[in-house]
Amino acid sequence: MKAFPPLLAPGDGGAGGRLGRTGVRSCPRGRDGVPVPAGCRCLAGRRRSAAAGTAGHLGPGSSRPRARCYATAAAAPSAAMASLGTASPELRAYFSRHNLLHVYEVLLCGVIVMRPEDPLKFLEEKLREMMEKGLDAVLWYMCIDLSLHPKLKRISETYLNTVFGLDGEQLMTEELCAKAWDFYSRNLMKLYFGGWIKYNLLKKNKRKKVKEKMALAVVHYNVQILRVIIQKWSMWVQIHKEKMTLAVKRLQQIFNKVYLNAVVKAWHAEAHSSLKTKAYFESLANENQKGCSESNDLTVRDKTSHLPEKALLQIFCYVNLVDLARCAQVSQTWMLLTQNSSLWSDINFSSVKHKVRDQIVVNILQKWRPYVLRLNLRGCYSLHWPSFKGISECKNLQDLNLSECQGLNDESMRLISEGCRSLLYLNLSYTGITNGTLRLLSSSFPNLQYLSLAHCRKFTDKGLLYLSSGKGCHRLIYLDLSGCIQISVDGFRNIANGCSGIQDLLINKMPTLTDRCIQALVEKCQQIVSVVFLDSPHLSDTAFKALAECKLVKVSIEGNNQITDLSFKLMSKCCPYIRHIHMADCPNITDASLKMISPLKHILVLNVADCIRISDGGVRTFVQGSSGAKLRELNLTSCICVTDASVTEIAQRCHELTYLNLRHCENVTDAGIEALGNMSSLISIDLSGTSISDMGLRSLGHYGKIKELSISECKNISDTGIQMTDTCIQYLAAACHYLHFLDVSGCIHLTDKALKYLWKGCKQLQILKMLYCRNITKQAVLKYTAKLEKQEHNDADPPSWLGYDRDGNILTFTNKHTSEPE
């Protein structure tokens, strides 16, 4: 028989002991190391009934009553803890914090075992002893004499006495052993059963993993088989394609040979015929040249006939229809050149609109209809149904301008829509079209990208709804609705529903345009990059707040007193790539606006004309900003607070400026103009109404690239100023030999000598304006301006709004009681 393992482990001397691994409470040890099992309480309970009669007669040396005493003493703290089980948590915490149950156990064990005569004195002595030693040294048997300590054997020595009942003093009973054995057996069974379960689970998991690996292996095997099959199939396909390609090449070679033979035969026949035709026309040309050799005009023509054909064709591209017909009459060679199809791809009837009739248009289009790509009939008011019928036969037409054609109506557009399906550009401005034409646009021109309906007053919001119906004009990127005052908010909403890709929007001269119209349009048209709202006084910053969602590149607004600095703030925040800003005649714009857009890096054009609150502070801040060095055009017309300080800053910062307008900037003098004289990039400058004099005009002659110069209403300029330009590069005419346009209106001191100096120095001058120049005679004008493209002259007195009279005296207007000027 195997020896049982120890069922009870040694205790730690605590109150009631503690449970060991087997579930039996550990026995507290005596002073000699003998454990006192907690199970003695159960043994004492079982034997209480049998030994009750003799318990009182046994002396203190008797072992059984003493055992009962020990059992009673050991059971007392447990009973106390049981009674505390229903107590409040605060009371239980109090007992546990002060270790009262331990103290109670020690004192109770001493009283029960020792049975002192004076228990109060005994308890007092033991309490003092505990206080001296401390609670950490208190043991359950410290109040019991050594002679009365129980003498028990260690349970771990042997269990035979307990099993066979040989030791009467042994506290271990058969019932406890049975319980211990049962507990040990169950734990052992649980251990082994748990191990068996783990083993089975491990085997199951291994089988599962093996199964998964087998499935992966099967998939991998199938993939490999499929890959091999695909590779073999791909190789077969490649070989088959090569065979097919080779066969096609062979067939193509055979076809090419047969086709080449046919072409060569046809070409040979055509060449033979062409040689005959060429010989015939050469003989005619020779006869014409011989017949006209005595004429001086033919001498000139013979010289021009030596020009290459490409050069002549390039020259003919700039000739209108009437002149082209005249060129065809010069010689046989020119007549053949005028019949070149490249000259008739772009036909402009607008240049001869007063002479064009239906028969002319029909004849030209009938002959050149396959080659016509662009057709301009702007202002041809005498055209009717035959011309529009001829237009419909131009199947390749892409650009059609019917602006101001009074004979155009919905029926004419129906004819055009039947044939011209490839239109990309269509201009119907100033015509009488109605909703019917707009309905045709959506169904007949699916590729339309540019559309102008400016000043067409007969269509309604319902017509704009057709743009989004059917195929619609979904590719429209340019739309001009200038002057269409009948369009309401619903109309703009209809446009947005069908033309969400619009990029360029022009709405000029439309006083009915409001912020709600722009908001309705921008709800879906968020690709807009360019807006032009000239003469739309009811727009405000709210419209710009809606347009801020679009990445604007160009903004043009004119004649608006509701736009403020907030619009510029929105542009600086939401439009980092804006290049063109035109905010003319907006009196509420201040220097703060220019300061807000100064960090923008891509501005090329800035126009703040008639913004009278702009001063040096705003101009200088903008010019010193990120776009100053890149600026190309700057317009400061009527910015009366701008002085020479701004002009000097412009000259120093704007190295690429080509156009500058300082018209009516009264505080600009020669000091600022002298700085502009050092700008080599400047081509056009307007100094009308400034305080410039002859000295300032002289400084503009330092560089000779100025092509347009306007100095009208400059009362301080005289013949001397113009005469200086005739000497070296310091003077205007000699230095500015590229000058094309000059306006000296209001310069009352100029005489005929000025025209003579200009005639000598400015050889490329084309346009000259000389209004209110009373000292310039008509004879001098006719003599020196005969070769100019355009000239304007009168010798009337300057109007009062110029601010001076015919003699140069400044006019000062007083109140109504004063009749004469100062």
VEXTI-86206 format. One line per 2 residues: for each residue z, x, y of C-alpha. Coordinates in steps of 0.1 Angstrom, whole numbers, always signed. Layout:
! residues N
Z X Y ~ ...;
//
This chain:
! residues 822
+0 +0 +0 ~ -10 +14 +34;
+17 +19 +60 ~ +14 -5 +89;
+7 +11 +123 ~ +35 +8 +149;
+36 -27 +161 ~ +61 -21 +190;
+56 +7 +215 ~ +85 +22 +233;
+95 +3 +265 ~ +100 +16 +300;
+136 +3 +304 ~ +124 -26 +326;
+138 -61 +326 ~ +129 -77 +294;
+105 -49 +285 ~ +67 -53 +285;
+40 -64 +261 ~ +24 -36 +240;
-13 -36 +228 ~ -3 -58 +198;
+11 -86 +219 ~ +48 -79 +211;
+71 -72 +241 ~ +81 -35 +242;
+117 -28 +234 ~ +140 -13 +261;
+155 +20 +250 ~ +192 +28 +249;
+209 +60 +261 ~ +202 +76 +227;
+166 +66 +228 ~ +170 +37 +203;
+147 +8 +213 ~ +160 -26 +217;
+132 -51 +207 ~ +127 -81 +228;
+122 -101 +196 ~ +159 -100 +190;
+162 -131 +211 ~ +141 -150 +185;
+162 -135 +157 ~ +194 -144 +175;
+182 -179 +180 ~ +174 -183 +143;
+207 -170 +131 ~ +228 -188 +157;
+233 -218 +135 ~ +244 -198 +104;
+268 -175 +121 ~ +282 -199 +146;
+314 -204 +127 ~ +322 -167 +124;
+310 -155 +157 ~ +343 -161 +174;
+364 -142 +148 ~ +344 -111 +148;
+357 -82 +168 ~ +338 -62 +193;
+329 -38 +166 ~ +311 -64 +146;
+273 -58 +146 ~ +261 -93 +142;
+280 -109 +171 ~ +271 -79 +192;
+234 -84 +183 ~ +237 -120 +194;
+252 -108 +226 ~ +223 -84 +232;
+199 -113 +224 ~ +217 -136 +248;
+217 -109 +275 ~ +180 -102 +269;
+171 -139 +270 ~ +189 -146 +303;
+165 -129 +326 ~ +136 -145 +309;
+152 -179 +314 ~ +158 -171 +350;
+121 -161 +354 ~ +111 -193 +336;
+132 -213 +361 ~ +115 -195 +390;
+81 -205 +377 ~ +82 -237 +396;
+98 -221 +427 ~ +80 -216 +460;
+58 -185 +463 ~ +80 -172 +492;
+111 -173 +469 ~ +94 -156 +441;
+81 -129 +464 ~ +116 -124 +477;
+130 -119 +442 ~ +102 -96 +433;
+105 -75 +465 ~ +142 -69 +461;
+142 -65 +423 ~ +170 -90 +419;
+160 -100 +384 ~ +165 -64 +372;
+199 -62 +388 ~ +208 -96 +374;
+198 -84 +339 ~ +219 -52 +341;
+250 -70 +353 ~ +246 -99 +329;
+241 -76 +299 ~ +273 -57 +309;
+294 -88 +313 ~ +282 -103 +280;
+287 -72 +260 ~ +318 -57 +277;
+337 -90 +284 ~ +360 -75 +310;
+394 -90 +318 ~ +386 -91 +355;
+348 -98 +357 ~ +347 -98 +395;
+362 -64 +398 ~ +339 -52 +370;
+309 -65 +388 ~ +321 -49 +421;
+324 -15 +405 ~ +290 -17 +388;
+274 -28 +421 ~ +289 +1 +439;
+276 +24 +411 ~ +241 +9 +415;
+242 +14 +453 ~ +252 +51 +448;
+225 +58 +422 ~ +198 +36 +437;
+177 +9 +421 ~ +153 +34 +406;
+180 +47 +383 ~ +192 +13 +371;
+188 +7 +334 ~ +196 -24 +315;
+225 -7 +295 ~ +241 +12 +323;
+270 -14 +325 ~ +277 -10 +288;
+299 +17 +273 ~ +282 +42 +250;
+303 +31 +221 ~ +289 -4 +223;
+253 +6 +225 ~ +233 -9 +196;
+224 +16 +168 ~ +189 +5 +158;
+163 +25 +139 ~ +129 +33 +152;
+104 +7 +140 ~ +78 +34 +138;
+97 +53 +109 ~ +90 +28 +81;
+86 -9 +75 ~ +97 -10 +38;
+133 -19 +47 ~ +120 -48 +68;
+96 -60 +42 ~ +122 -58 +13;
+152 -68 +35 ~ +172 -37 +26;
+184 -30 +61 ~ +206 -58 +75;
+208 -43 +109 ~ +170 -40 +113;
+159 -66 +140 ~ +123 -68 +126;
+119 -99 +104 ~ +93 -110 +80;
+80 -136 +105 ~ +75 -109 +131;
+57 -87 +106 ~ +35 -116 +96;
+27 -123 +131 ~ +20 -87 +138;
-2 -84 +107 ~ -20 -116 +116;
-26 -103 +152 ~ -37 -69 +139;
-61 -85 +114 ~ -76 -108 +140;
-81 -79 +165 ~ -96 -58 +138;
-119 -86 +127 ~ -128 -92 +163;
-136 -55 +167 ~ -157 -53 +136;
-174 -87 +142 ~ -182 -76 +178;
-196 -43 +165 ~ -217 -62 +140;
-230 -85 +167 ~ -239 -55 +189;
-256 -39 +160 ~ -277 -70 +153;
-286 -74 +190 ~ -296 -37 +191;
-319 -42 +161 ~ -333 -74 +176;
-340 -56 +209 ~ -356 -28 +190;
-378 -52 +171 ~ -387 -70 +204;
-396 -37 +221 ~ -417 -27 +191;
-434 -60 +193 ~ -441 -56 +231;
-454 -21 +225 ~ -477 -34 +198;
-490 -61 +222 ~ -496 -34 +249;
-513 -13 +223 ~ -535 -42 +213;
-544 -48 +249 ~ -551 -11 +255;
-572 -10 +224 ~ -592 -40 +235;
-597 -26 +270 ~ -609 +7 +255;
-633 -12 +232 ~ -645 -32 +262;
-649 -1 +283 ~ -670 +15 +256;
-691 -16 +253 ~ -696 -18 +291;
-705 +18 +294 ~ -731 +15 +266;
-744 -17 +283 ~ -745 +0 +317;
-765 +29 +302 ~ -789 +4 +287;
-793 -15 +320 ~ -799 +18 +338;
-825 +28 +314 ~ -841 -6 +316;
-841 -5 +354 ~ -857 +29 +354;
-884 +16 +331 ~ -889 -15 +354;
-890 +8 +385 ~ -916 +30 +369;
-937 +0 +359 ~ -934 -14 +395;
-945 +19 +409 ~ -975 +21 +387;
-985 -15 +396 ~ -979 -7 +433;
-1001 +23 +431 ~ -1028 +3 +415;
-1024 -24 +442 ~ -1024 +1 +470;
-1056 +17 +458 ~ -1073 -17 +455;
-1059 -28 +489 ~ -1069 +5 +505;
-1104 +3 +494 ~ -1106 -32 +509;
-1091 -21 +541 ~ -1113 +10 +544;
-1144 -12 +539 ~ -1132 -37 +565;
-1122 -9 +589 ~ -1156 +7 +585;
-1174 -25 +593 ~ -1151 -31 +623;
-1155 +4 +636 ~ -1192 +2 +634;
-1191 -31 +654 ~ -1166 -16 +679;
-1189 +14 +685 ~ -1217 -10 +694;
-1194 -30 +717 ~ -1180 +2 +733;
-1215 +16 +739 ~ -1226 -17 +755;
-1196 -18 +779 ~ -1200 +19 +787;
-1236 +13 +797 ~ -1224 -16 +819;
-1197 +5 +835 ~ -1221 +33 +842;
-1245 +9 +858 ~ -1217 -5 +880;
-1205 +30 +890 ~ -1241 +40 +898;
-1247 +9 +918 ~ -1215 +13 +939;
-1214 +51 +942 ~ -1224 +49 +979;
-1193 +28 +988 ~ -1162 +46 +1001;
-1139 +21 +983 ~ -1155 +30 +950;
-1147 +67 +957 ~ -1110 +57 +958;
-1114 +36 +926 ~ -1130 +65 +908;
-1100 +87 +917 ~ -1076 +61 +903;
-1096 +56 +872 ~ -1087 +92 +862;
-1050 +81 +858 ~ -1038 +77 +822;
-1039 +42 +808 ~ -1001 +41 +803;
-995 +50 +839 ~ -1019 +23 +851;
-1002 -3 +828 ~ -968 +7 +842;
-981 +2 +877 ~ -996 -32 +868;
-962 -44 +855 ~ -950 -46 +891;
-980 -65 +904 ~ -979 -103 +908;
-1005 -126 +893 ~ -1027 -128 +924;
-1028 -90 +928 ~ -1034 -86 +891;
-1064 -108 +893 ~ -1077 -87 +922;
-1072 -55 +902 ~ -1093 -70 +874;
-1122 -71 +899 ~ -1120 -34 +908;
-1138 -20 +878 ~ -1146 -27 +841;
-1118 -3 +831 ~ -1092 -21 +852;
-1104 -54 +839 ~ -1098 -43 +804;
-1064 -29 +812 ~ -1054 -62 +829;
-1061 -79 +796 ~ -1035 -58 +778;
-1010 -81 +760 ~ -980 -61 +772;
-987 -73 +808 ~ -985 -109 +797;
-952 -109 +778 ~ -933 -114 +811;
-951 -139 +834 ~ -937 -146 +868;
-953 -177 +885 ~ -924 -178 +910;
-940 -150 +932 ~ -970 -173 +938;
-953 -206 +935 ~ -971 -221 +965;
-1005 -214 +949 ~ -998 -223 +913;
-1013 -255 +898 ~ -1013 -270 +864;
-1048 -258 +855 ~ -1039 -221 +862;
-1007 -223 +841 ~ -1024 -240 +812;
-1053 -215 +812 ~ -1030 -185 +812;
-1005 -198 +787 ~ -1034 -210 +764;
-1048 -175 +763 ~ -1016 -155 +760;
-992 -179 +743 ~ -985 -156 +712;
-973 -128 +735 ~ -953 -147 +761;
-915 -139 +758 ~ -903 -145 +794;
-916 -172 +817 ~ -904 -177 +853;
-915 -210 +871 ~ -888 -210 +897;
-898 -232 +927 ~ -931 -243 +912;
-928 -278 +925 ~ -964 -289 +918;
-963 -286 +880 ~ -964 -317 +858;
-969 -328 +822 ~ -999 -304 +813;
-980 -273 +823 ~ -949 -283 +803;
-972 -291 +773 ~ -986 -256 +776;
-951 -241 +777 ~ -943 -259 +744;
-971 -240 +727 ~ -954 -206 +734;
-936 -204 +701 ~ -921 -170 +708;
-907 -178 +742 ~ -871 -166 +747;
-865 -167 +785 ~ -875 -198 +805;
-867 -204 +842 ~ -875 -239 +854;
-852 -239 +884 ~ -864 -261 +913;
-893 -276 +893 ~ -894 -311 +908;
-917 -324 +881 ~ -892 -316 +853;
-875 -345 +836 ~ -861 -355 +802;
-896 -362 +787 ~ -909 -328 +798;
-879 -311 +782 ~ -886 -331 +750;
-921 -315 +749 ~ -907 -281 +755;
-880 -285 +728 ~ -906 -294 +702;
-922 -259 +703 ~ -898 -234 +719;
-871 -232 +693 ~ -863 -196 +699;
-851 -199 +735 ~ -821 -177 +744;
-822 -181 +782 ~ -827 -215 +800;
-824 -221 +837 ~ -825 -258 +847;
-808 -255 +881 ~ -818 -279 +909;
-837 -302 +886 ~ -834 -339 +878;
-824 -338 +841 ~ -799 -363 +827;
-778 -367 +795 ~ -810 -369 +775;
-818 -333 +781 ~ -783 -322 +772;
-787 -341 +739 ~ -819 -321 +733;
-802 -288 +740 ~ -776 -293 +712;
-803 -303 +686 ~ -833 -282 +695;
-820 -249 +708 ~ -794 -236 +683;
-797 -200 +695 ~ -793 -207 +732;
-769 -182 +748 ~ -775 -185 +786;
-776 -219 +803 ~ -777 -228 +840;
-772 -264 +851 ~ -764 -255 +887;
-767 -284 +912 ~ -779 -309 +885;
-762 -341 +896 ~ -776 -367 +872;
-758 -358 +839 ~ -723 -370 +832;
-692 -360 +811 ~ -708 -378 +782;
-738 -356 +784 ~ -715 -325 +781;
-701 -341 +749 ~ -735 -336 +733;
-731 -299 +736 ~ -705 -300 +708;
-722 -326 +686 ~ -747 -318 +658;
-757 -282 +656 ~ -744 -278 +692;
-747 -249 +716 ~ -720 -229 +697;
-736 -196 +706 ~ -735 -202 +744;
-719 -172 +762 ~ -731 -178 +798;
-727 -211 +817 ~ -735 -219 +853;
-721 -253 +866 ~ -723 -246 +903;
-725 -276 +925 ~ -720 -301 +896;
-694 -321 +915 ~ -697 -351 +891;
-679 -332 +862 ~ -643 -343 +857;
-615 -329 +836 ~ -629 -347 +805;
-662 -330 +810 ~ -646 -295 +809;
-627 -305 +778 ~ -660 -316 +762;
-674 -281 +770 ~ -644 -264 +755;
-647 -284 +723 ~ -684 -273 +717;
-688 -240 +735 ~ -656 -220 +727;
-675 -187 +728 ~ -683 -188 +765;
-678 -153 +782 ~ -693 -157 +817;
-685 -188 +837 ~ -700 -196 +872;
-687 -226 +891 ~ -697 -222 +928;
-697 -247 +957 ~ -677 -272 +937;
-649 -287 +960 ~ -639 -310 +932;
-628 -282 +909 ~ -591 -282 +902;
-565 -264 +882 ~ -566 -291 +855;
-603 -285 +849 ~ -597 -248 +843;
-567 -255 +821 ~ -588 -279 +800;
-615 -254 +796 ~ -593 -224 +787;
-574 -243 +760 ~ -602 -234 +736;
-625 -210 +755 ~ -603 -179 +754;
-631 -154 +752 ~ -640 -157 +789;
-643 -123 +805 ~ -660 -132 +838;
-653 -161 +862 ~ -669 -168 +896;
-654 -196 +917 ~ -670 -193 +952;
-662 -221 +977 ~ -637 -238 +954;
-608 -244 +978 ~ -585 -265 +954;
-578 -238 +929 ~ -544 -222 +930;
-523 -197 +911 ~ -519 -222 +883;
-556 -217 +874 ~ -550 -180 +871;
-520 -185 +850 ~ -542 -204 +825;
-569 -177 +827 ~ -543 -150 +820;
-547 -158 +783 ~ -583 -144 +786;
-590 -107 +789 ~ -608 -110 +822;
-631 -82 +834 ~ -646 -98 +865;
-630 -123 +890 ~ -648 -137 +920;
-631 -162 +944 ~ -641 -169 +980;
-629 -194 +1006 ~ -595 -203 +991;
-563 -206 +1010 ~ -541 -214 +979;
-545 -182 +960 ~ -515 -159 +967;
-501 -126 +955 ~ -490 -142 +922;
-526 -142 +910 ~ -528 -105 +915;
-495 -101 +896 ~ -509 -120 +867;
-541 -99 +868 ~ -521 -66 +867;
-500 -78 +838 ~ -526 -96 +816;
-559 -81 +825 ~ -556 -43 +820;
-594 -38 +817 ~ -606 -57 +848;
-634 -39 +867 ~ -645 -63 +894;
-622 -81 +918 ~ -638 -103 +946;
-611 -122 +966 ~ -628 -128 +999;
-616 -152 +1026 ~ -582 -157 +1009;
-558 -155 +1038 ~ -526 -157 +1017;
-533 -124 +1000 ~ -512 -95 +1014;
-506 -58 +1008 ~ -484 -67 +979;
-515 -78 +960 ~ -531 -44 +963;
-499 -27 +953 ~ -496 -48 +922;
-531 -39 +909 ~ -528 -2 +919;
-517 +8 +883 ~ -549 -7 +868;
-573 +21 +856 ~ -607 +5 +854;
-614 -12 +888 ~ -649 -3 +901;
-654 -31 +927 ~ -629 -45 +951;
-638 -71 +978 ~ -610 -84 +1000;
-632 -94 +1029 ~ -617 -117 +1055;
-582 -112 +1040 ~ -567 -107 +1074;
-532 -98 +1062 ~ -544 -66 +1044;
-533 -35 +1062 ~ -531 +3 +1058;
-501 +0 +1035 ~ -519 -20 +1008;
-552 +0 +1011 ~ -536 +34 +1009;
-514 +24 +979 ~ -544 +10 +960;
-566 +41 +968 ~ -538 +64 +957;
-535 +44 +924 ~ -552 +49 +890;
-586 +34 +901 ~ -590 +51 +934;
-610 +80 +920 ~ -633 +56 +901;
-639 +30 +927 ~ -676 +24 +934;
-676 -5 +960 ~ -650 -15 +986;
-654 -43 +1011 ~ -628 -46 +1039;
-648 -69 +1062 ~ -626 -84 +1090;
-594 -67 +1078 ~ -584 -62 +1114;
-551 -44 +1105 ~ -570 -15 +1087;
-571 +16 +1108 ~ -584 +52 +1106;
-555 +61 +1083 ~ -570 +39 +1056;
-605 +52 +1061 ~ -593 +88 +1059;
-574 +81 +1027 ~ -605 +65 +1013;
-626 +95 +1021 ~ -601 +118 +1004;
-595 +98 +973 ~ -626 +78 +964;
-650 +105 +953 ~ -674 +81 +936;
-676 +54 +963 ~ -712 +44 +970;
-707 +12 +991 ~ -683 +7 +1019;
-681 -23 +1043 ~ -658 -19 +1073;
-675 -47 +1093 ~ -654 -60 +1122;
-626 -36 +1115 ~ -619 -31 +1152;
-593 -4 +1148 ~ -617 +20 +1130;
-629 +47 +1154 ~ -647 +79 +1153;
-617 +97 +1138 ~ -620 +77 +1106;
-658 +79 +1105 ~ -658 +117 +1107;
-638 +117 +1074 ~ -665 +96 +1058;
-691 +121 +1068 ~ -678 +144 +1041;
-684 +119 +1013 ~ -715 +129 +993;
-715 +98 +971 ~ -718 +72 +999;
-751 +54 +999 ~ -745 +22 +1019;
-721 +17 +1048 ~ -716 -12 +1072;
-699 -3 +1104 ~ -709 -34 +1125;
-683 -44 +1151 ~ -663 -13 +1148;
-653 +11 +1177 ~ -677 +38 +1165;
-696 +58 +1191 ~ -723 +85 +1192;
-698 +111 +1180 ~ -689 +91 +1149;
-726 +84 +1142 ~ -733 +121 +1143;
-707 +129 +1116 ~ -725 +106 +1092;
-754 +130 +1091 ~ -735 +157 +1072;
-749 +144 +1039 ~ -783 +129 +1035;
-778 +103 +1008 ~ -771 +72 +1029;
-798 +46 +1023 ~ -783 +16 +1042;
-765 +18 +1075 ~ -754 -12 +1096;
-741 -5 +1131 ~ -748 -38 +1148;
-724 -50 +1175 ~ -713 -14 +1181;
-714 -14 +1219 ~ -705 +23 +1222;
-737 +35 +1205 ~ -765 +45 +1228;
-799 +64 +1226 ~ -779 +96 +1225;
-763 +86 +1192 ~ -797 +79 +1177;
-813 +110 +1193 ~ -788 +132 +1177;
-800 +122 +1143 ~ -833 +139 +1150;
-819 +174 +1152 ~ -809 +193 +1120;
-787 +177 +1093 ~ -760 +168 +1118;
-779 +139 +1132 ~ -785 +106 +1115;
-822 +104 +1110 ~ -828 +141 +1100;
-799 +141 +1075 ~ -802 +105 +1061;
-838 +108 +1051 ~ -831 +84 +1022;
-822 +56 +1046 ~ -838 +23 +1035;
-819 -3 +1055 ~ -806 -1 +1091;
-790 -28 +1112 ~ -785 -20 +1149;
-782 -56 +1161 ~ -761 -59 +1192;
-765 -23 +1203 ~ -775 -31 +1238;
-779 +5 +1250 ~ -807 +13 +1226;
-842 +18 +1241 ~ -877 +25 +1228;
-867 +61 +1223 ~ -844 +52 +1195;
-873 +37 +1175 ~ -893 +69 +1181;
-865 +91 +1168 ~ -861 +68 +1137;
-898 +69 +1131 ~ -898 +106 +1130;
-865 +112 +1110 ~ -862 +83 +1086;
-895 +83 +1066 ~ -882 +60 +1039;
-869 +33 +1062 ~ -879 -2 +1049;
-858 -28 +1067 ~ -847 -26 +1103;
-827 -52 +1122 ~ -826 -50 +1161;
-812 -84 +1172 ~ -799 -86 +1208;
-814 -52 +1218 ~ -828 -62 +1251;
-839 -27 +1261 ~ -862 -23 +1232;
-897 -36 +1240 ~ -920 -56 +1217;
-947 -29 +1221 ~ -924 -2 +1207;
-915 -25 +1178 ~ -951 -31 +1169;
-959 +6 +1172 ~ -931 +22 +1153;
-923 -5 +1127 ~ -958 -13 +1115;
-952 +3 +1081 ~ -918 -12 +1075;
-914 -38 +1048 ~ -893 -60 +1071;
-881 -59 +1107 ~ -862 -84 +1129;
-861 -81 +1167 ~ -853 -101 +1198;
-843 -92 +1233 ~ -819 -121 +1239;
-785 -116 +1255 ~ -757 -109 +1230;
-738 -141 +1220 ~ -703 -145 +1233;
-687 -140 +1199 ~ -697 -104 +1201;
-671 -100 +1228 ~ -693 -83 +1255;
-721 -92 +1278 ~ -756 -77 +1282;
-743 -48 +1302 ~ -716 -39 +1278;
-687 -54 +1298 ~ -659 -68 +1276;
-655 -106 +1278 ~ -619 -119 +1281;
-616 -157 +1277 ~ -588 -172 +1297;
-573 -207 +1298 ~ -592 -238 +1309;
-582 -234 +1346 ~ -600 -200 +1349;
-637 -203 +1353 ~ -648 -167 +1355;
-644 -139 +1329 ~ -622 -110 +1338;
//
